[in-house]
Amino acid sequence: MHPVVRAPVNAEAVAVLHRAARPLMDELPRLTDRVVELLCKEEPAYRAASVDQDELWHEVYRSLRHNVGSLLRPKELRDAARRCSWRIGADRAEQGLPLDALMRAFRLGGAVVWQSLVDRVTRYDPDGARLLVHVAAEVWDFVDEHCAVVAEAYRQTERRLAWRHGNRQRLMADALLEGTMRVADLVETSEALGLPERGRYAVVAVAGPGREAHRGLIRSRVPAAVRILWHPRSDADLGIATLGGDHGDHGDHGDHGVSGGADAPDASGTADGLLAELAGALPALPGLRTGISFAVEGLARIGEARRLAETALRSAAPGGAPVLLHEHLPAALLVSSPGLAAALADRVLGPVLRLEGADRDLLLDTLTAWLECDGSARRAGSRLFCHRNTVLNRLRRFEQLTGRSLGRPHEMAELSLALTARRVLHGQACGQGPEAARTAPGRARPAV
């Protein structure tokens, strides 16, 4: 499209405009009354109780004074008029007045001024009325210019407020997760984030390269019964999962979790069921690890839940299923104290660990299979593709090397923990979780 080219404004027409505009400066209070009356009649937003009518009157008066003055002295007052319009747009954005209503208010004010100019020329300068049409486009261009200024100020302020609100929420979520939130601030935080103060919560931690690309997929898999407030960090994405809570205090936000108060008789069972549903729904993605804490009571304990989720995360395998902490407590205890885990593995399994690789793995795999088959040599043999007597022979050799009996409960507990410790340590050394270490691909199956 080609721009519209207008002929230069007729000097005589400008003189007519000035003669009509000059008396309006003395009639600004009457014009202001008229604009405010029309606004309150035609724009519901300006009738709202939140709009101070005295403030509105002075706002309209300032705008008319600057804008009518700009018709008389455009070079001197143009910038001041733009600043006035900008301030109105910014202030109304902060107050939440709809932008459409604000734009219509400016156009309505322009219409009142234009009609006053036409009425005055028609009444006192009939011969000049035909010339006024030559400046009509310039007058309405002026109105359009100020509408654009108001809209830009409004949108910039809206973006700034949205950033400030989002940043405030991020700071609040970070304080909850770090456990540094003051007790006095919990009520305000609860309202700002939509999290019941006495709700049941867990924290989800997702880490690994490329997790940013999978955020949409991960969030789309969250069950409808669980609401998660995500908080991305440089090292991991953390999510505060609402599992139910006290909906009486925060009815606006209570629909996201399970109904029923925190003292419901099946509260912990319900929370565990939701956590199991969440863990089953979240996808296993290449290179990513996911850890989930167990449920805690109240916003004040979310920092504790975050630490538990990070412990579960250290127990998770890259690309493996999410780890629910309460289902992997022995591994969690060991990853929390790697020095003790290493000492336990060496003290209990040392003689076996010092065997040649194939021989070592043969005995460790046999004991692991036997334990996972609830002590059944026949089932362990089926898993290992060997006879049950072969399993029993290997277990006897294991007992001879370690000096521990699989028939003594306390020694059996030591052996089970030592195996878990080795898996954890081996998985961390390989950049994997304990589940991956136990079933790492590429390990040759020993000959029977």
KELUM-363609 format. One record per residue (C-alpha): x, z, y; residue number from 1; residue in three letters. Coordinates in Angstrom, 2 decimals, padded with zeros to 5 digits. Each point is the difference from the previous one (the first is absolute). Layout:
% residues N
{{X Z Y} NUM ALA} ...
% end
This chain:
% residues 448
{{000.00 000.00 000.00} 1 MET} {{001.17 -000.77 003.52} 2 HIS} {{-000.03 002.83 002.56} 3 PRO} {{-002.75 -000.11 002.59} 4 VAL} {{001.39 -001.18 003.35} 5 VAL} {{-001.86 001.30 003.05} 6 ARG} {{000.26 -001.26 003.54} 7 ALA} {{001.61 002.38 002.50} 8 PRO} {{-002.44 002.61 001.27} 9 VAL} {{-001.59 -001.05 003.28} 10 ASN} {{001.34 002.17 002.85} 11 ALA} {{-003.43 000.13 001.56} 12 GLU} {{-001.47 001.22 -003.30} 13 ALA} {{002.62 002.75 -000.16} 14 VAL} {{-000.95 001.04 003.52} 15 ALA} {{-003.64 000.27 -001.08} 16 VAL} {{001.07 002.13 -002.99} 17 LEU} {{002.01 002.34 002.22} 18 HIS} {{-002.85 000.38 002.53} 19 ARG} {{-002.33 000.97 -002.85} 20 ALA} {{002.48 002.28 -001.82} 21 ALA} {{001.17 001.98 003.02} 22 ARG} {{-003.32 001.87 000.54} 23 PRO} {{-000.15 000.81 -003.73} 24 LEU} {{002.93 002.37 000.46} 25 MET} {{-002.36 002.19 002.01} 26 ASP} {{-002.73 -000.33 -002.62} 27 GLU} {{002.13 001.06 -002.98} 28 LEU} {{-001.95 003.23 -000.65} 29 PRO} {{-003.27 -001.95 -000.21} 30 ARG} {{001.57 -002.64 -002.24} 31 LEU} {{001.47 002.73 -002.18} 32 THR} {{-003.41 001.61 -000.40} 33 ASP} {{-001.44 -003.36 -001.01} 34 ARG} {{002.70 -000.73 -002.59} 35 VAL} {{-000.23 003.49 -001.54} 36 VAL} {{-003.79 -000.27 -000.14} 37 GLU} {{000.18 -003.34 -001.81} 38 LEU} {{002.70 001.24 -002.36} 39 LEU} {{-002.02 003.02 -001.06} 40 CYS} {{-003.08 -002.17 -000.41} 41 LYS} {{001.54 -002.89 -001.93} 42 GLU} {{002.98 001.55 -001.86} 43 GLU} {{-000.81 002.81 -002.48} 44 PRO} {{003.69 000.95 -000.16} 45 ALA} {{-000.10 001.07 003.65} 46 TYR} {{-003.06 002.18 -000.63} 47 ARG} {{001.82 002.05 -002.63} 48 ALA} {{000.52 003.67 000.70} 49 ALA} {{003.76 -000.52 -000.31} 50 SER} {{000.03 -002.15 003.17} 51 VAL} {{000.33 002.15 003.12} 52 ASP} {{-002.31 -001.59 002.57} 53 GLN} {{001.93 001.30 003.00} 54 ASP} {{003.23 -001.38 -001.47} 55 GLU} {{-001.76 -003.30 -000.68} 56 LEU} {{-001.18 -000.27 003.61} 57 TRP} {{003.52 000.51 001.39} 58 HIS} {{001.44 -002.43 -002.55} 59 GLU} {{-002.45 -002.73 001.07} 60 VAL} {{000.61 000.79 003.68} 61 TYR} {{003.80 -000.35 -000.36} 62 ARG} {{-000.36 -003.24 -001.91} 63 SER} {{-002.37 -001.52 002.59} 64 LEU} {{002.21 001.13 002.89} 65 ARG} {{003.09 -001.63 -001.50} 66 HIS} {{-001.78 -003.15 -001.10} 67 ASN} {{-001.99 -000.67 003.19} 68 VAL} {{003.17 000.78 001.97} 69 GLY} {{001.84 -002.59 -002.10} 70 SER} {{-002.50 -002.66 001.09} 71 LEU} {{001.04 000.72 003.59} 72 LEU} {{003.74 000.53 -000.46} 73 ARG} {{000.93 -001.42 -003.41} 74 PRO} {{003.78 -000.05 000.52} 75 LYS} {{000.16 003.61 001.17} 76 GLU} {{-002.49 001.64 -002.36} 77 LEU} {{000.08 -002.12 -003.17} 78 ARG} {{002.56 002.18 -001.83} 79 ASP} {{-001.76 003.22 001.00} 80 ALA} {{-003.31 -001.39 -001.27} 81 ALA} {{001.60 -000.96 -003.33} 82 ARG} {{001.50 003.50 -000.34} 83 ARG} {{-003.43 001.50 000.65} 84 CYS} {{-001.60 -002.17 -002.70} 85 SER} {{002.83 000.76 -002.42} 86 TRP} {{-000.47 003.74 000.47} 87 ARG} {{-003.74 -000.28 -000.62} 88 ILE} {{000.60 -001.97 -003.22} 89 GLY} {{002.58 002.53 -001.25} 90 ALA} {{-002.12 003.04 000.90} 91 ASP} {{-003.11 -001.36 -001.67} 92 ARG} {{001.96 -000.85 -003.14} 93 ALA} {{001.19 003.61 -000.22} 94 GLU} {{-003.59 001.19 000.43} 95 GLN} {{-001.24 -002.32 -002.74} 96 GLY} {{-002.39 -002.07 002.12} 97 LEU} {{-000.69 -003.31 -001.82} 98 PRO} {{002.01 -002.91 001.42} 99 LEU} {{-003.06 -002.26 000.04} 100 ASP} {{-001.85 002.45 002.24} 101 ALA} {{002.98 000.24 002.33} 102 LEU} {{000.29 -003.78 000.29} 103 MET} {{-003.71 -000.34 000.76} 104 ARG} {{000.36 002.72 002.64} 105 ALA} {{002.68 -001.99 001.81} 106 PHE} {{-002.07 -003.18 -000.14} 107 ARG} {{-003.04 001.88 001.23} 108 LEU} {{002.02 001.34 002.93} 109 GLY} {{001.18 -003.53 000.77} 110 GLY} {{-003.60 -001.24 -000.08} 111 ALA} {{-001.13 002.74 002.42} 112 VAL} {{002.80 -000.87 002.45} 113 VAL} {{-000.70 -003.74 -000.26} 114 TRP} {{-003.74 000.48 000.53} 115 GLN} {{000.72 002.19 003.02} 116 SER} {{002.23 -002.73 001.45} 117 LEU} {{-002.67 -002.65 -000.56} 118 VAL} {{-002.75 002.20 001.49} 119 ASP} {{002.05 000.77 003.07} 120 ARG} {{000.98 -003.61 000.67} 121 VAL} {{-003.56 -001.20 -000.58} 122 THR} {{-001.35 002.61 002.39} 123 ARG} {{002.55 -000.06 002.80} 124 TYR} {{001.74 -003.36 -000.34} 125 ASP} {{-002.42 -002.51 -001.53} 126 PRO} {{002.18 -002.93 000.98} 127 ASP} {{002.90 001.51 -001.94} 128 GLY} {{-001.97 000.40 -003.22} 129 ALA} {{000.80 -003.56 -001.07} 130 ARG} {{003.73 000.76 000.43} 131 LEU} {{-000.07 003.14 -002.12} 132 LEU} {{-000.36 -002.07 -003.15} 133 VAL} {{003.55 -001.31 000.58} 134 HIS} {{001.48 003.48 -000.57} 135 VAL} {{-002.29 001.00 -002.88} 136 ALA} {{002.53 -001.12 -002.62} 137 ALA} {{002.78 002.01 001.66} 138 GLU} {{-002.16 003.12 000.15} 139 VAL} {{-000.92 -000.22 -003.67} 140 TRP} {{003.58 -000.85 -000.95} 141 ASP} {{000.91 003.27 001.69} 142 PHE} {{-002.61 001.83 -002.11} 143 VAL} {{001.30 -001.67 -003.19} 144 ASP} {{003.58 000.93 000.91} 145 GLU} {{-000.93 003.66 000.31} 146 HIS} {{-002.00 -000.09 -003.22} 147 CYS} {{003.17 -001.26 -001.70} 148 ALA} {{002.05 002.79 001.61} 149 VAL} {{-002.51 002.61 -001.16} 150 VAL} {{-000.09 -001.41 -003.55} 151 ALA} {{003.80 -000.05 -000.30} 152 GLU} {{000.30 003.56 001.31} 153 ALA} {{-002.71 001.11 -002.41} 154 TYR} {{001.65 -001.64 -003.02} 155 ARG} {{003.48 001.27 000.82} 156 GLN} {{-001.35 003.52 000.40} 157 THR} {{-001.98 -000.35 -003.22} 158 GLU} {{003.16 -001.04 -001.87} 159 ARG} {{001.94 002.89 001.52} 160 ARG} {{-002.72 002.48 -000.96} 161 LEU} {{-000.19 -001.41 -003.52} 162 ALA} {{003.77 000.32 -000.37} 163 TRP} {{-000.09 003.54 001.37} 164 ARG} {{-002.83 000.93 -002.37} 165 HIS} {{001.75 -001.61 -002.96} 166 GLY} {{003.30 001.65 000.89} 167 ASN} {{-001.72 003.38 000.33} 168 ARG} {{-001.53 -000.45 -003.44} 169 GLN} {{003.39 -001.00 -001.44} 170 ARG} {{001.61 003.10 001.48} 171 LEU} {{-002.75 002.19 -001.41} 172 MET} {{000.28 -001.56 -003.46} 173 ALA} {{003.78 000.37 000.10} 174 ASP} {{-000.30 003.70 000.92} 175 ALA} {{-002.42 000.57 -002.88} 176 LEU} {{002.29 -001.73 -002.48} 177 LEU} {{003.09 001.84 001.25} 178 GLU} {{-001.84 003.31 -000.12} 179 GLY} {{000.76 000.67 003.68} 180 THR} {{-003.60 -000.06 001.26} 181 MET} {{-000.94 003.19 001.86} 182 ARG} {{-002.98 001.84 -001.43} 183 VAL} {{-001.56 000.01 003.48} 184 ALA} {{000.05 -003.82 000.02} 185 ASP} {{-001.69 -000.51 -003.37} 186 LEU} {{-003.55 -000.23 001.37} 187 VAL} {{000.97 -002.65 002.58} 188 GLU} {{001.98 -001.91 -002.63} 189 THR} {{-002.91 000.16 -002.42} 190 SER} {{-002.31 -001.56 002.58} 191 GLU} {{002.52 -002.64 001.14} 192 ALA} {{000.88 -001.18 -003.51} 193 LEU} {{-003.39 000.53 -001.64} 194 GLY} {{001.44 002.40 -002.58} 195 LEU} {{-001.98 003.15 -000.90} 196 PRO} {{002.07 003.07 000.81} 197 GLU} {{-000.88 001.64 -003.32} 198 ARG} {{-000.05 -003.14 -002.10} 199 GLY} {{001.85 -000.73 -003.24} 200 ARG} {{002.95 -002.35 000.41} 201 TYR} {{002.80 -001.72 -001.82} 202 ALA} {{002.83 -002.12 001.33} 203 VAL} {{000.94 -003.42 -001.36} 204 VAL} {{003.57 -001.27 000.48} 205 ALA} {{000.92 -003.67 -000.51} 206 VAL} {{003.64 -001.10 000.27} 207 ALA} {{002.12 -002.97 -000.89} 208 GLY} {{001.15 -003.30 001.46} 209 PRO} {{-002.67 -002.35 001.29} 210 GLY} {{-002.78 002.56 000.09} 211 ARG} {{-001.11 -001.31 003.41} 212 GLU} {{-001.11 -003.26 -001.63} 213 ALA} {{-002.17 001.88 -002.50} 214 HIS} {{-001.72 002.43 002.38} 215 ARG} {{-003.21 -002.01 000.14} 216 GLY} {{-000.24 -000.22 -003.78} 217 LEU} {{000.76 003.68 -000.52} 218 ILE} {{-002.58 001.12 002.55} 219 ARG} {{-002.65 -002.31 -001.42} 220 SER} {{000.33 001.70 -003.40} 221 ARG} {{-000.79 003.52 001.24} 222 VAL} {{-003.26 001.19 -001.64} 223 PRO} {{-003.04 000.30 002.25} 224 ALA} {{-000.24 003.74 -000.72} 225 ALA} {{003.45 000.62 001.48} 226 VAL} {{000.82 -000.44 003.67} 227 ARG} {{003.70 -000.40 000.84} 228 ILE} {{001.54 000.28 003.45} 229 LEU} {{003.24 -002.00 -000.26} 230 TRP} {{003.13 000.92 001.94} 231 HIS} {{002.83 -002.54 -000.44} 232 PRO} {{003.57 001.28 000.36} 233 ARG} {{003.34 -001.71 -000.21} 234 SER} {{000.69 001.29 -003.53} 235 ASP} {{-003.51 000.11 -001.47} 236 ALA} {{-003.69 -000.46 000.70} 237 ASP} {{-001.79 003.35 -000.14} 238 LEU} {{-003.75 000.34 -000.39} 239 GLY} {{-002.13 003.10 000.56} 240 ILE} {{-002.75 -000.27 -002.63} 241 ALA} {{-003.26 001.85 000.61} 242 THR} {{-001.43 001.31 -003.26} 243 LEU} {{-002.96 001.91 001.41} 244 GLY} {{-000.39 003.00 002.26} 245 GLY} {{-002.15 002.13 002.27} 246 ASP} {{-002.42 -002.55 001.42} 247 HIS} {{-001.97 002.54 001.96} 248 GLY} {{002.47 000.17 002.88} 249 ASP} {{000.83 -003.69 000.15} 250 HIS} {{-003.04 -001.93 -001.10} 251 GLY} {{001.19 -003.11 001.79} 252 ASP} {{003.00 -000.29 -002.27} 253 HIS} {{-001.16 001.63 -003.22} 254 GLY} {{-001.48 -003.08 -001.63} 255 ASP} {{003.42 -001.30 -001.03} 256 HIS} {{000.62 002.59 -002.74} 257 GLY} {{-001.93 001.61 -002.84} 258 VAL} {{-003.05 001.99 001.07} 259 SER} {{-000.01 003.75 -000.44} 260 GLY} {{001.95 002.81 001.62} 261 GLY} {{003.51 001.10 -000.82} 262 ALA} {{-001.43 002.93 -001.97} 263 ASP} {{-002.05 -002.21 -002.35} 264 ALA} {{000.53 001.13 -003.60} 265 PRO} {{001.30 -003.40 -001.10} 266 ASP} {{002.08 -000.62 003.13} 267 ALA} {{003.38 -000.21 -001.72} 268 SER} {{-001.42 -002.07 -002.84} 269 GLY} {{-001.57 -002.41 002.43} 270 THR} {{003.26 -000.30 001.94} 271 ALA} {{001.98 -000.65 -003.20} 272 ASP} {{-002.52 -002.63 -001.02} 273 GLY} {{000.30 -001.75 003.35} 274 LEU} {{003.78 000.12 -000.21} 275 LEU} {{-000.09 -001.50 -003.48} 276 ALA} {{-002.34 -002.73 001.28} 277 GLU} {{002.32 -000.65 002.94} 278 LEU} {{003.09 -000.19 -002.21} 279 ALA} {{-001.78 -002.38 -002.36} 280 GLY} {{-001.15 -002.25 002.86} 281 ALA} {{003.27 -000.33 001.93} 282 LEU} {{001.97 -003.04 -001.18} 283 PRO} {{003.42 000.03 -001.63} 284 ALA} {{002.00 -002.45 002.11} 285 LEU} {{003.56 -001.28 -000.54} 286 PRO} {{002.60 002.30 001.52} 287 GLY} {{-002.50 002.52 001.35} 288 LEU} {{-000.30 003.64 -001.03} 289 ARG} {{-003.10 002.12 000.61} 290 THR} {{-000.27 003.79 -000.21} 291 GLY} {{-003.13 002.10 000.47} 292 ILE} {{-000.08 003.73 000.63} 293 SER} {{-002.58 002.29 -001.49} 294 PHE} {{-002.88 001.21 002.15} 295 ALA} {{000.49 002.64 002.68} 296 VAL} {{-002.58 001.88 002.04} 297 GLU} {{-000.17 -000.53 003.76} 298 GLY} {{001.80 -001.97 002.68} 299 LEU} {{002.61 002.73 000.40} 300 ALA} {{001.40 -000.77 -003.49} 301 ARG} {{000.44 -003.76 000.38} 302 ILE} {{003.71 000.51 000.70} 303 GLY} {{000.27 001.68 -003.40} 304 GLU} {{-001.89 -002.91 -001.59} 305 ALA} {{002.43 -002.45 001.62} 306 ARG} {{002.98 001.77 -001.58} 307 ARG} {{-001.75 -000.06 -003.38} 308 LEU} {{-000.74 -003.71 000.36} 309 ALA} {{003.67 -000.67 000.73} 310 GLU} {{000.91 001.93 -003.14} 311 THR} {{-002.44 -002.14 -001.98} 312 ALA} {{001.50 -003.07 001.65} 313 LEU} {{003.47 000.89 -001.28} 314 ARG} {{-001.53 000.16 -003.49} 315 SER} {{-001.55 -003.48 000.27} 316 ALA} {{001.36 -003.23 -001.40} 317 ALA} {{000.40 -003.10 002.20} 318 PRO} {{-002.81 -002.35 -000.92} 319 GLY} {{-001.59 002.69 -002.17} 320 GLY} {{-003.35 001.73 000.16} 321 ALA} {{-000.55 002.65 002.71} 322 PRO} {{001.21 003.45 -001.01} 323 VAL} {{-002.49 002.87 000.30} 324 LEU} {{002.07 003.10 000.53} 325 LEU} {{-002.14 002.32 -002.11} 326 HIS} {{000.47 -002.33 -002.98} 327 GLU} {{003.82 -000.04 000.35} 328 HIS} {{000.86 003.58 000.90} 329 LEU} {{003.04 000.38 -002.31} 330 PRO} {{001.56 -003.15 001.45} 331 ALA} {{-000.90 001.18 003.50} 332 ALA} {{001.73 003.32 -000.55} 333 LEU} {{003.11 -001.77 -001.18} 334 LEU} {{000.18 -002.57 002.81} 335 VAL} {{-000.39 002.89 002.44} 336 SER} {{003.23 001.48 -001.33} 337 SER} {{002.23 -002.81 -001.29} 338 PRO} {{002.99 002.31 -000.40} 339 GLY} {{-001.90 002.26 -002.40} 340 LEU} {{-001.44 -003.05 -001.76} 341 ALA} {{003.50 -001.36 -000.62} 342 ALA} {{001.21 003.41 -001.25} 343 ALA} {{-002.99 000.30 -002.33} 344 LEU} {{000.48 -003.50 -001.46} 345 ALA} {{003.72 000.56 -000.53} 346 ASP} {{-000.37 003.47 -001.51} 347 ARG} {{-002.78 -000.90 -002.45} 348 VAL} {{000.73 -003.65 -000.76} 349 LEU} {{003.75 -000.13 000.67} 350 GLY} {{001.16 -000.66 -003.58} 351 PRO} {{-002.53 -002.81 -000.40} 352 VAL} {{000.74 -001.52 003.42} 353 LEU} {{003.68 -000.25 -000.89} 354 ARG} {{-000.67 -002.23 -003.03} 355 LEU} {{000.51 -003.75 000.08} 356 GLU} {{-002.75 -001.78 001.93} 357 GLY} {{-002.02 -001.46 -002.87} 358 ALA} {{000.25 003.19 -002.07} 359 ASP} {{-000.93 002.15 003.01} 360 ARG} {{-003.04 -002.11 000.88} 361 ASP} {{-001.11 -000.05 -003.63} 362 LEU} {{-000.24 003.79 -000.16} 363 LEU} {{-001.51 000.40 003.49} 364 LEU} {{-002.62 -002.67 -000.63} 365 ASP} {{-000.92 001.54 -003.32} 366 THR} {{-000.50 003.49 001.47} 367 LEU} {{-001.97 -001.45 002.91} 368 THR} {{-002.30 -001.97 -002.31} 369 ALA} {{-000.48 003.04 -002.28} 370 TRP} {{-000.98 002.19 002.96} 371 LEU} {{-002.38 -002.63 001.40} 372 GLU} {{-001.60 -000.30 -003.44} 373 CYS} {{-000.70 003.75 -000.06} 374 ASP} {{002.64 000.71 -002.63} 375 GLY} {{-001.26 -002.61 -002.51} 376 SER} {{002.94 -001.63 -001.79} 377 ALA} {{-002.30 -002.65 -001.46} 378 ARG} {{-001.38 -001.11 003.39} 379 ARG} {{003.47 000.16 001.57} 380 ALA} {{001.30 -002.18 -002.84} 381 GLY} {{-002.73 -002.57 000.65} 382 SER} {{000.97 -000.09 003.66} 383 ARG} {{003.71 -000.35 -000.84} 384 LEU} {{-000.57 -002.42 -002.91} 385 PHE} {{001.62 002.27 -002.56} 386 CYS} {{-001.01 002.34 -002.87} 387 HIS} {{-001.10 003.57 000.74} 388 ARG} {{002.94 001.29 -002.06} 389 ASN} {{002.37 -001.90 002.30} 390 THR} {{-001.58 001.79 002.96} 391 VAL} {{000.43 003.38 -001.69} 392 LEU} {{003.65 -000.75 -000.84} 393 ASN} {{000.74 -000.91 003.62} 394 ARG} {{-001.73 003.16 001.25} 395 LEU} {{002.08 002.15 -002.39} 396 ARG} {{003.16 -001.64 001.32} 397 ARG} {{-001.22 000.70 003.55} 398 PHE} {{-000.44 003.69 -000.88} 399 GLU} {{003.48 000.15 -001.51} 400 GLN} {{001.63 -001.51 003.10} 401 LEU} {{-001.83 002.12 002.56} 402 THR} {{-000.19 003.22 -002.00} 403 GLY} {{-003.70 000.27 000.84} 404 ARG} {{-002.95 000.07 -002.37} 405 SER} {{-003.10 -002.11 000.56} 406 LEU} {{-001.94 002.74 -001.79} 407 GLY} {{000.68 002.67 002.62} 408 ARG} {{-002.45 -000.28 002.94} 409 PRO} {{002.38 001.17 002.75} 410 HIS} {{002.78 -002.34 -001.21} 411 GLU} {{-002.52 -002.83 -000.27} 412 MET} {{-001.04 000.64 003.63} 413 ALA} {{003.66 -000.20 001.06} 414 GLU} {{000.47 -003.28 -001.83} 415 LEU} {{-003.14 -001.53 001.54} 416 SER} {{001.08 001.01 003.52} 417 LEU} {{003.52 -001.26 -000.63} 418 ALA} {{-001.34 -003.40 -001.07} 419 LEU} {{-002.13 -000.13 003.14} 420 THR} {{003.02 000.97 002.11} 421 ALA} {{002.04 -002.82 -001.49} 422 ARG} {{-002.76 -002.52 000.66} 423 ARG} {{-000.31 001.18 003.60} 424 VAL} {{003.73 -000.08 000.66} 425 LEU} {{000.46 -003.33 -001.77} 426 HIS} {{-002.91 -001.48 001.93} 427 GLY} {{001.37 001.18 003.36} 428 GLN} {{003.45 -001.34 -000.81} 429 ALA} {{-001.53 -003.39 -000.79} 430 CYS} {{-002.28 000.08 003.03} 431 GLY} {{-003.02 000.58 -002.25} 432 GLN} {{-002.42 002.78 -000.78} 433 GLY} {{-000.08 001.94 -003.25} 434 PRO} {{-002.66 -002.19 -001.57} 435 GLU} {{002.13 -003.09 000.49} 436 ALA} {{003.04 001.79 -001.34} 437 ALA} {{-001.83 000.94 -003.17} 438 ARG} {{-001.27 -003.50 -000.67} 439 THR} {{002.67 -002.04 001.75} 440 ALA} {{-000.11 -003.64 -001.09} 441 PRO} {{003.03 -001.63 -001.47} 442 GLY} {{001.08 002.94 -002.13} 443 ARG} {{000.86 -001.22 -003.46} 444 ALA} {{-002.00 001.60 -002.77} 445 ARG} {{002.46 001.69 -002.38} 446 PRO} {{000.06 -001.06 -003.58} 447 ALA} {{-001.74 002.27 -002.45} 448 VAL} 
% end
